[in-house]
Amino acid sequence: MSYPVNRMRRLRRTDALRRLVRENTVLLDDLIYPLFVTHGLDVKLQVSSMPGVYHFSIDTLCREAEEVRTLGIPAILLFGIPAVKDEFGSEAYAPDGIIQRAVKALKSAVPELVVITDVCLCEYTSHGHCGVLRDGEVANDETLELIARTALSHAEAGADIVAPSDMMDGRVSAIREALDDSGFTGVPIMSYSAKFASAFYGPFRDAAGCAPKFGDRSSYQMDPPNRREALKEITLDLEEGADIVMVKPALSYLDIISDARASVDVPIAAYNVSGEYCMVKAAAEKGYVDERRVTVEILTSIKRAGADMIITYHAKDFAFWTKEGKL
Ligand code: PBG
């Protein structure tokens, strides 16, 4: 049946009707807030490349985490800024490294908050690559052992979920084995499964001080034009034991999220990355767009594509808007 019997506008007439037939809604429950932790005391340093994002020392981080929990955001994703960097990224797996100490403090200060740790070497290596170098290349198999050690040290500190972002082959099984061998059978792995070599990470690399000193990450992160390959990455990670798979970035990769939703039944995370966030902030500051409406539309599109959870720097703003009844 078509017009004039069928009129699509009937169900759009009022706000209440639209609410009734709405297919997707972003909830605070869906959000994960990224936080950066650094050495020192009483530090809260604005990151120059990312408005509203800070480096926290452990004490101020715990206060921030308490606020995040009070706002109703269920989880944070933690990144560390080490005191020293070396060729092998030693602080990434040091028992008293910045992440290990921060996780311990967080789990005692705000135990209900889910603490997810980013597992990668790039913030900790002097060369800025996500693995160890051999003849100028990132060596996959030698890196696996260090990645597994890093994840295990995070679990020992009390991390609720570990999230490997290095894109080495075989890291999920290496991490699963290391965790299980030490009795951490209950710690889930959220794998950055389809992580693309994206220019949208630009502001983050300033924030985390992890830009590669030479070359780029194209030999381990995915080539942006590839769609089928993303499903293969996701399938392999699930075979290796991933509990949650991630697509990253989110906005230019909604097709990948949608493909993943159609073919796997596990929870899918999407990372609304630094460059996506900063574009909105910059455009809003110039008055080109309405920040709240654009942000909600972006987050909704990520959910509509099929993501179950969204890692986003907008999480706190979203929580404030929710609290103020503006959504
Ligand atoms: C570490 C890592 C990166 C991001 C998350 N984990 C940077 C990169 O791969 O270069 C990017 C996050 C963002 O842009 O918000 N490997």
Boltz pocket constraint, residues with backbone or C-beta under 6 A from the ligand:
constraints:
  - pocket:
      binder: B
      contacts: [[A, 118], [A, 120], [A, 122], [A, 130], [A, 165], [A, 166], [A, 200], [A, 201], [A, 202], [A, 203], [A, 204], [A, 205], [A, 210], [A, 217], [A, 272], [A, 273], [A, 274], [A, 275]]
      max_distance: 6.0
